[in-house]
Amino acid sequence: MPALSERDMRLLAFERGTWRSAGAKEQAITETLGITATRYYQLLNELIDSPEALMFDPVLVKRLRAQRARRQRMRSA
C-alpha cells in the first residue's frame, strides 16, 4: 500500500490549523506551502479520497469529507 508523500502529510497538517479568516488562510497557503489556494484545495480534495489519508488522520479526513458532502448538497438544492 503506498504511503502518503511528504507533501500530502504537509497538506493534512496545514489543514489542521485554524485561521481567523479565509483571507488569512489563503495567505498562509501561499506563504507556507508555496502554492495557490485553488491548487491547495484541488490537492486536498484528491487527498481526502485516498485510503492512506483516512488511515493517517481519520478524524480530519472524515470531517473534511462531511464538509464537502454538505457543500455539494447545498449547491444541488
C-alpha positions in Angstrom: 0.0 0.0 0.0 1.5 3.4 -1.0 2.3 5.6 1.9 1.4 9.3 2.0 4.0 11.6 0.4 5.7 14.3 2.4 3.6 16.9 0.5 0.4 15.0 1.4 1.3 14.9 5.1 2.1 18.7 5.0 -1.3 19.4 3.4 -3.1 17.5 6.2 -1.0 19.1 8.9 -1.7 22.5 7.4 -5.4 21.8 7.3 -5.5 21.1 11.0 -4.6 24.7 11.7 -7.0 27.4 12.5 -7.3 30.9 11.0 -9.3 34.0 11.8 -10.5 34.4 8.3 -10.5 32.8 4.9 -8.1 35.5 3.6 -5.6 34.7 6.4 -5.7 31.0 5.4 -5.2 31.8 1.7 -2.2 34.0 2.5 -0.8 31.3 4.7 -1.3 28.7 2.0 0.8 30.8 -0.4 3.5 31.6 2.2 3.8 28.2 3.9 3.2 25.8 1.0 4.2 27.9 -1.9 1.1 27.1 -4.0 -2.1 28.9 -4.8 -5.2 28.5 -2.7 -7.0 27.0 -5.7 -4.3 24.4 -6.2 -4.3 23.6 -2.4 -8.0 22.8 -2.4 -7.6 20.7 -5.6 -4.9 18.7 -4.0 -6.7 18.4 -0.6 -9.9 17.2 -2.3 -8.0 14.5 -4.1 -6.1 13.6 -1.0 -9.2 13.1 1.3 -10.5 10.5 -1.1 -7.4 8.3 -0.5 -7.5 5.4 2.0 -3.9 6.4 3.1 -5.1 9.8 4.2 -8.0 8.2 6.1 -5.6 5.9 7.9 -3.2 8.8 8.6 -5.7 11.1 10.2 -9.2 9.6 10.2 -10.8 12.4 12.3 -9.7 15.2 10.0 -10.4 13.3 6.8 -13.9 12.3 7.9 -14.6 15.9 8.9 -13.4 17.2 5.5 -15.4 14.6 3.6 -18.5 15.6 5.6 -18.0 19.3 4.9 -17.5 18.6 1.2 -20.7 16.5 1.1 -22.7 19.3 2.9 -21.4 21.9 0.3 -22.3 19.6 -2.6 -25.9 19.1 -1.2 -26.3 22.8 -0.7 -25.2 23.5 -4.3 -27.6 20.9 -5.7 -30.5 22.0 -3.6 
